[in-house]
Amino acid sequence: MPTYEYLCEACGHEFELFQAMSASVKRKCPDCGKLKLKRLIGIGSGVIFKGSGFYQTDYRSDSYKKAAEADKKAAEPKTSKKDDKKTESKSTSDKKSDSSTSKSSD
């Protein structure tokens, strides 16, 4: 149900009224009682979609974004020590073969 803005043209009283779209337009001013009430065209409010099917990052607070970033960093795959040792041994053996090749060509 939307909120409508009303203005009394007789006394200048301005107010908002929360009513159904199917409800009839009010004509009588609650302050002066005259039938000079006019419904104004309001700016409305922003529409917020919530629920599944919308972007996950919409309408998230800063604290949520920080926590999500921390979780993302924690979930990154870590290199194991075994992989590091294999890489080191390959590079060491490559260096040895390169140095032995250069010595034999001299």
N, C-alpha and C positions, 0 to 999 in steps of 0.2 A: 504494500500500500504506500503510495507516494505522499509526500508532504506538500501541500499547496500554500501559496502565499496569497493573502487577501489584504485589500486596502479599502478603507471607507472613504468615499469621496466627500462625505459631509463633515466628518470630524478629523480625518487624517489618521485614524487608528490603523496601524499595520500589524498583522500577526500571521503566524503559520498555523495550518490546520492539517493534522494527519487524518486522511480519509481515503476510502476506497475509490478506485477509478470510476466505478459505476455510480457513486454517490452524486446527488444533484449539487449544483453550485449553490453556495450559501448566498443569500441576498441581504439578510438582516444583520447589522453591526451589533456585536455584543456590548459595546460601550454606550453608543447613543441610541440604539434601537431603530435607526432609520434604515430604509431599504436602499441604501446607496453603496453596498458592498460590491467590490469588483475583484475577480480572481486575476492575479498577476502571473505573468510568464516568468517562472523562476529559472535559476541556472541549473537546478537539479543537483545530483550528486554523482560521484564516480561509481562506475559499476565494478564490483569486485567478484570475480569468478573464483569459487573455491570448490575443491573436490578433484576427483581423478579426471584426467583428460586435459589438464592445463599444464603449462610449463611449471616445472618443479621450482624454479628460481623466482617465480612471481611472488611478490608480497612477503618476502623473507626478511626477518630482522637481522641486524648486524651480528648479534650474538650467534644466531643460527648459522650464518655464513662462516663465521670464524670457526665454529665447532665442526662444520662440514669440511672446511679446509684442513683442519687438524686431523680429522679422520682419514681424509684422502692421503695425507702425507704418511700416516701410520700404516696405511694399506699398501703403499708402494712396495714392490718386490725388493727384497734385500739380497745382495750378492753373498753367497756362502763362502766360507774360508776355503773349501775344497776347490771351488772355481778359481779363486785367486791363486792358489798354489799351482794349479794346472797352467794357468796363464803365465805365471812367473817361470815355471820350469821350461815352458816352450820358448820364452824369450831368452832364457839363459842358454838353452841348447842351441838356439839360432845364433847367438853371439859366438859360441864356441866354434860352431861349424864355419861361420864367416871368418873368424880369426885364423882357423886352420887352413881354410882355402886361400886366404891371402898370403900366408906364410909359405905354402907349397908353391905358389906361383912365382915367388921371388927367386 
